[in-house]
Amino acid sequence: MSRRTHHSQRPYAAVQRGVTLIELMVSIAITLIIVAALITLYLNVTQTNREMVKVNRQIESGRLAVYVLENEVAHAGFWENYMPQFDDLTLTTAPADVPTGAAPAPCLPYTPANWTDAYKRSLLDIPLQSYADVPAGCSAVVTNKKANTDVLVVRHADTCVAVVGGSTNCEADIAGKLYFQSSLCATQTPSAFELNTIPTTDFTTIRRKDCTTAALKRKFISDIYYIRDYAETVGDGIPTLVRSRFDLVGTTLAHQEPVPLIEGIEGFRVELGLDTLGKTGLATNYTQAVSWADATNKTTPTDRGDGSPDGAFVHCTTGAPCTADQFINAVAVKLHILARSAEASPGHTDSKTYTLGSATLGPFNDHFKRHVFATTVRLTNVTGRRETP
């Protein structure tokens, strides 16, 4: 009798079995956790990169502001061969035309009546001025100045020569603009100069070293730097370093409307290093002829500066503005700059205080990041005249 073997269907059914609901839910949960972790990581990296961009822009703005101001201050007092009488050690008499009292008004528009020879000379003898407030007569130029910031005025001749048709990196001479000449001729004193407009003068009186050819003329540069409380639109809240340049616009030769340079510059403080002592320790005295420690060989002037700052640096305040006597002895400048990020950083509160020289700013208790930059600049064109054996 034959037997038939009956195979059970259960093992086959077990092989075809699907995923249970519980297993599906567990896998979905694990996937969601992984996705959430990846999203969190992505958001953190994005936020970090965004903050790094803000910090980099802040540092770049601060460094650029330092560079611009350093370069400008380094050129202060560049008048080619011109030398103020109080720095001319070849002069055997007491210096004349020494600026005294208040410093020259920096925003005086040009007219022949306003710009007397004495006023022109004072602009050359005092190439740098600083103020804690808006200088007198500058209210139409220095507008919307941010509180607790300084104003810096720098003057010099252009480093390129103005000629008809222009030269490399220099504009052509333009009628109505102000130009400067200094003498290289031995028969003309080092204090001989011409500061005038074209065609008011023909610029042929001041001579070169051959005493025959007219000296080269250079554009007169006068720049005013300060911090404005907005960048492009009033009320936008972006503190910005701006510059007003003395120039000709239309028929007006004066300091023009400020131009924004660097956004995010919130603090600006200027301190001056004054050369008030000679090499022998005596105070500078320009009311008399040069006094020499060695009168025979004319070495070591005792009553003239030696080109080095003496004592603490000075801040020109609103209550005690710097005088002309202090400005003519300025041989170094400390620049303090506070740079602020362009955008707020969520979750960050700035509770720090910032030291800018003898001043302290903050805490601001807002959401912007800040950094202080400081540098000391030597007024090479002034100190070079005072360095003697």
C-alpha positions as CSV (number, residue, x, y, z in Angstrom):
1,M,0.0,0.0,0.0
2,S,1.5,3.2,-1.1
3,R,1.8,6.2,1.2
4,R,1.4,9.7,0.2
5,T,3.4,12.3,1.9
6,H,1.6,15.5,2.7
7,H,3.9,18.6,3.0
8,S,2.8,21.4,5.4
9,Q,2.2,24.9,3.9
10,R,3.4,26.7,7.1
11,P,7.1,27.1,6.3
12,Y,6.3,28.6,2.9
13,A,3.9,31.0,4.5
14,A,6.5,32.1,7.1
15,V,9.0,32.9,4.4
16,Q,6.5,35.2,2.7
17,R,5.7,37.1,5.9
18,G,5.9,41.0,5.7
19,V,7.0,43.8,8.1
20,T,4.9,44.3,11.0
21,L,3.4,47.8,11.9
22,I,5.6,48.0,15.0
23,E,8.8,47.4,13.0
24,L,7.7,50.0,10.5
25,M,7.1,52.6,13.2
26,V,10.5,51.9,14.8
27,S,12.3,52.3,11.4
28,I,10.4,55.6,10.7
29,A,11.3,56.9,14.2
30,I,15.0,56.1,13.7
31,T,14.9,57.8,10.3
32,L,13.3,60.9,11.7
33,I,15.9,61.1,14.5
34,I,18.7,60.8,11.9
35,V,17.1,63.5,9.7
36,A,16.6,65.8,12.7
37,A,20.2,65.4,13.7
38,L,21.3,66.2,10.1
39,I,19.1,69.2,9.9
40,T,20.3,70.5,13.3
41,L,23.9,70.0,12.2
42,Y,23.2,71.8,8.9
43,L,21.6,74.7,10.8
44,N,24.4,74.9,13.3
45,V,27.0,75.0,10.5
46,T,25.0,77.6,8.6
47,Q,24.7,79.7,11.6
48,T,28.4,79.4,12.4
49,N,29.3,80.3,8.9
50,R,27.0,83.3,9.0
51,E,28.5,84.5,12.2
52,M,32.0,84.0,10.8
53,V,31.1,86.2,7.8
54,K,29.8,88.9,10.2
55,V,33.0,88.8,12.2
56,N,35.2,88.7,9.1
57,R,33.4,91.7,7.7
58,Q,33.7,93.5,11.0
59,I,37.5,92.9,11.2
60,E,37.9,93.8,7.5
61,S,36.0,97.1,8.1
62,G,38.2,97.9,11.2
63,R,41.4,97.2,9.4
64,L,40.4,99.1,6.3
65,A,39.5,102.1,8.5
66,V,42.9,102.0,10.2
67,Y,44.7,101.7,6.8
68,V,42.8,104.7,5.4
69,L,43.4,106.9,8.4
70,E,47.0,105.8,8.8
71,N,47.8,106.6,5.2
72,E,46.1,110.0,5.4
73,V,47.8,111.0,8.7
74,A,51.2,109.9,7.4
75,H,50.9,112.4,4.5
76,A,49.9,115.3,6.9
77,G,52.2,118.2,6.4
78,F,53.6,117.2,3.1
79,W,54.4,120.5,1.4
80,E,57.3,119.4,-0.6
81,N,60.1,121.9,0.3
82,Y,58.0,124.4,2.3
83,M,59.1,124.7,6.0
84,P,57.4,126.7,8.7
85,Q,59.6,129.4,10.2
86,F,59.4,127.9,13.7
87,D,60.9,124.7,12.3
88,D,63.5,126.4,10.2
89,L,66.8,126.0,12.1
90,T,68.7,128.2,9.5
91,L,66.6,131.2,10.6
92,T,68.8,133.6,12.7
93,T,65.9,135.7,14.0
94,A,62.8,135.0,15.9
95,P,60.2,133.3,13.8
96,A,57.4,135.4,12.4
97,D,53.8,134.2,11.6
98,V,53.8,131.6,14.3
99,P,50.2,130.4,14.8
100,T,48.9,131.4,18.2
101,G,45.6,131.2,20.1
102,A,42.8,129.3,18.3
103,A,43.6,127.1,15.4
104,P,42.5,128.1,11.9
105,A,38.8,127.4,11.0
106,P,38.9,124.2,8.9
107,C,35.7,124.8,7.0
108,L,36.2,128.3,5.8
109,P,35.1,128.5,2.1
110,Y,37.6,129.9,-0.3
111,T,37.5,133.5,-1.3
112,P,40.4,135.9,-1.7
113,A,39.0,138.0,1.1
114,N,38.7,135.1,3.6
115,W,41.9,133.3,2.6
116,T,44.5,135.9,3.6
117,D,48.2,135.1,3.5
118,A,48.2,134.7,7.2
119,Y,45.3,132.2,7.1
120,K,47.0,130.3,4.2
121,R,50.2,130.0,6.1
122,S,48.4,128.8,9.2
123,L,46.8,125.9,7.2
124,L,50.3,124.9,6.1
125,D,51.8,125.3,9.6
126,I,49.0,123.3,11.2
127,P,48.4,120.3,8.9
128,L,46.4,118.3,11.4
129,Q,43.6,119.2,13.8
130,S,41.2,117.1,15.9
131,Y,38.0,118.0,17.7
132,A,35.6,116.2,20.1
133,D,32.7,118.2,18.7
134,V,31.7,119.7,15.4
135,P,34.3,122.4,14.7
136,A,33.1,126.0,14.5
137,G,31.9,126.9,11.1
138,C,31.6,123.2,10.0
139,S,27.9,122.5,10.9
140,A,27.0,122.4,7.2
141,V,29.8,119.9,6.5
142,V,30.0,117.7,9.6
143,T,26.3,116.6,9.8
144,N,24.7,113.8,11.8
145,K,27.9,113.2,13.7
146,K,27.7,110.2,16.1
147,A,27.9,111.2,19.8
148,N,31.2,110.6,21.6
149,T,33.3,110.4,18.4
150,D,36.0,112.7,17.2
151,V,36.6,114.8,14.1
152,L,39.9,114.6,12.3
153,V,41.2,117.3,9.9
154,V,44.2,116.5,7.7
155,R,45.9,118.7,5.2
156,H,48.8,118.2,2.7
157,A,49.8,118.7,-0.9
158,D,48.8,116.0,-3.4
159,T,51.6,113.4,-3.9
160,C,51.2,113.7,-7.6
161,V,52.0,116.7,-9.8
162,A,49.1,118.6,-11.5
163,V,49.9,119.3,-15.1
164,V,48.0,120.3,-18.2
165,G,46.4,117.1,-19.5
166,G,47.1,115.2,-16.3
167,S,49.7,112.7,-15.4
168,T,49.8,109.1,-14.2
169,N,47.3,108.7,-11.3
170,C,46.8,112.4,-11.2
171,E,44.0,114.6,-12.5
172,A,44.7,117.5,-14.9
173,D,44.9,120.9,-13.4
174,I,41.4,122.5,-13.4
175,A,40.6,126.1,-13.4
176,G,39.1,127.2,-10.1
177,K,40.7,124.5,-8.0
178,L,43.3,125.3,-5.3
179,Y,47.0,124.4,-6.0
180,F,50.2,124.7,-4.0
181,Q,53.8,125.4,-4.9
182,S,57.0,125.5,-2.7
183,S,60.4,126.9,-3.5
184,L,63.5,124.9,-4.2
185,C,65.5,128.0,-5.2
186,A,68.4,129.0,-3.0
187,T,67.6,132.7,-3.2
188,Q,64.0,132.1,-2.0
189,T,63.4,131.2,1.6
190,P,62.1,127.7,2.6
191,S,59.0,129.4,3.8
192,A,58.2,130.8,0.3
193,F,55.0,129.3,-1.2
194,E,52.1,129.8,-3.4
195,L,48.6,128.7,-2.6
196,N,46.1,129.9,-5.1
197,T,43.6,129.0,-7.8
198,I,43.9,128.8,-11.6
199,P,43.9,131.3,-13.3
200,T,44.1,133.8,-10.3
201,T,47.8,133.3,-10.5
202,D,50.1,132.1,-13.2
203,F,52.3,130.1,-10.7
204,T,55.6,131.4,-12.1
205,T,56.9,133.3,-9.1
206,I,58.0,130.2,-7.1
207,R,61.0,128.6,-8.7
208,R,62.7,125.2,-8.9
209,K,66.3,124.5,-7.9
210,D,67.6,126.3,-11.0
211,C,65.9,129.5,-9.8
212,T,64.6,129.9,-13.4
213,T,61.9,127.3,-14.0
214,A,58.6,127.6,-12.3
215,A,58.1,125.1,-9.5
216,L,55.7,122.2,-9.9
217,K,52.2,122.7,-8.6
218,R,50.3,120.2,-6.6
219,K,46.6,120.1,-5.7
220,F,45.8,121.3,-2.1
221,I,44.2,118.5,-0.1
222,S,42.1,119.0,3.0
223,D,40.1,116.1,4.4
224,I,37.7,115.9,7.3
225,Y,37.0,112.5,8.8
226,Y,34.2,111.7,11.2
227,I,31.6,109.1,12.1
228,R,28.1,109.6,10.8
229,D,25.1,107.9,12.4
230,Y,23.9,106.5,9.1
231,A,25.3,105.1,5.9
232,E,23.2,106.0,2.9
233,T,19.8,106.9,4.3
234,V,19.1,109.0,7.4
235,G,17.9,106.7,10.2
236,D,19.2,103.4,8.7
237,G,21.2,103.1,12.0
238,I,24.5,102.0,10.4
239,P,27.4,104.1,11.8
240,T,29.8,104.9,9.0
241,L,33.2,106.5,8.6
242,V,32.8,109.4,6.1
243,R,35.1,112.0,4.5
244,S,34.5,115.6,3.4
245,R,37.1,116.8,0.9
246,F,38.0,120.4,0.1
247,D,37.2,120.6,-3.6
248,L,35.5,122.6,-6.4
249,V,31.9,121.7,-7.1
250,G,30.1,124.0,-9.5
251,T,31.5,127.4,-8.6
252,T,32.0,126.6,-4.9
253,L,35.5,125.9,-3.6
254,A,34.9,124.5,-0.1
255,H,34.6,121.3,1.9
256,Q,32.0,119.3,0.1
257,E,29.2,116.9,1.2
258,P,30.6,113.9,3.1
259,V,31.1,110.7,1.2
260,P,30.6,107.4,3.1
261,L,33.8,105.3,3.2
262,I,33.4,102.3,5.6
263,E,30.3,101.1,7.2
264,G,30.2,99.7,10.7
265,I,32.7,102.1,12.3
266,E,31.0,103.1,15.5
267,G,33.8,104.6,17.7
268,F,36.6,107.0,16.7
269,R,39.0,108.8,19.1
270,V,42.1,110.8,18.3
271,E,44.9,111.6,20.7
272,L,47.9,113.7,19.9
273,G,51.5,113.2,20.9
274,L,53.0,116.7,21.5
275,D,56.7,117.6,21.0
276,T,57.0,120.2,23.8
277,L,60.6,119.6,24.9
278,G,64.0,119.8,23.2
279,K,66.8,117.4,23.5
280,T,68.2,119.1,26.6
281,G,64.8,119.0,28.3
282,L,63.9,122.7,27.8
283,A,60.4,123.7,26.6
284,T,59.9,124.8,23.1
285,N,59.9,128.6,22.6
286,Y,59.2,130.1,19.3
287,T,59.2,133.7,20.5
288,Q,63.0,133.9,20.1
289,A,65.7,132.9,17.8
290,V,67.1,129.3,18.0
291,S,69.2,128.7,21.1
292,W,72.0,126.2,20.5
293,A,73.7,124.0,23.0
294,D,76.8,124.3,20.8
295,A,76.5,127.8,19.3
296,T,79.8,127.4,17.3
297,N,78.8,124.3,15.4
298,K,75.0,125.0,15.7
299,T,74.1,121.6,17.0
300,T,71.4,120.6,19.5
301,P,68.8,123.3,19.5
302,T,67.7,123.7,23.1
303,D,64.4,125.5,22.6
304,R,63.0,123.6,19.6
305,G,61.4,120.2,19.5
306,D,63.3,117.0,18.7
307,G,60.5,115.2,16.9
308,S,59.5,112.9,19.7
309,P,56.3,113.2,21.7
310,D,56.7,114.2,25.3
311,G,54.5,113.1,28.2
312,A,51.0,111.6,27.8
313,F,49.0,111.9,24.6
314,V,46.4,114.6,24.6
315,H,42.7,114.4,23.7
316,C,41.2,117.6,22.4
317,T,37.9,117.9,24.3
318,T,34.9,120.1,23.9
319,G,35.6,121.9,27.1
320,A,39.3,122.3,26.4
321,P,39.9,122.3,22.7
322,C,43.5,122.1,21.5
323,T,45.2,125.3,20.7
324,A,47.3,126.3,17.7
325,D,50.4,125.9,19.9
326,Q,49.5,122.3,20.6
327,F,48.7,121.5,17.0
328,I,52.0,122.8,15.7
329,N,53.8,120.5,18.2
330,A,51.8,117.4,17.2
331,V,54.3,114.8,16.0
332,A,52.3,111.6,16.5
333,V,48.7,110.5,16.5
334,K,47.0,107.6,18.3
335,L,43.9,106.4,16.4
336,H,41.3,104.4,18.3
337,I,38.5,102.7,16.2
338,L,35.6,100.7,17.3
339,A,34.2,98.5,14.6
340,R,30.7,97.0,14.8
341,S,29.2,94.1,12.9
342,A,26.7,95.1,10.2
343,E,24.0,92.7,11.4
344,A,22.8,91.7,14.9
345,S,23.7,88.2,16.2
346,P,20.7,86.4,17.7
347,G,21.4,85.1,21.1
348,H,24.4,87.4,21.6
349,T,24.3,90.3,24.1
350,D,27.2,92.7,24.1
351,S,27.8,93.4,27.8
352,K,31.5,94.4,27.3
353,T,33.1,97.7,27.8
354,Y,35.6,99.0,25.2
355,T,38.7,101.2,26.0
356,L,39.5,103.8,23.4
357,G,42.5,105.6,24.8
358,S,41.4,107.4,27.9
359,A,37.7,106.9,27.1
360,T,35.5,103.9,27.8
361,L,32.4,103.0,25.7
362,G,29.7,100.5,26.6
363,P,28.2,98.3,27.7
364,F,25.8,98.6,24.7
365,N,23.6,95.7,25.8
366,D,22.5,95.0,22.2
367,H,23.0,92.1,19.8
368,F,25.9,93.5,17.8
369,K,29.5,92.2,18.0
370,R,32.3,94.8,18.3
371,H,36.1,95.0,18.2
372,V,38.6,97.7,19.0
373,F,41.5,98.7,16.7
374,A,44.3,101.0,17.7
375,T,47.4,102.4,16.0
376,T,50.0,105.1,16.5
377,V,51.1,107.1,13.5
378,R,54.2,109.3,13.3
379,L,53.8,112.6,11.4
380,T,56.9,112.0,9.3
381,N,56.8,115.3,7.5
382,V,56.8,117.2,10.8
383,T,59.2,115.0,12.8
384,G,61.7,114.9,9.9
385,R,62.2,118.7,10.2
386,R,63.0,118.4,13.9
387,E,65.4,115.6,14.0
388,T,68.8,117.2,14.5
389,P,72.3,116.1,15.8
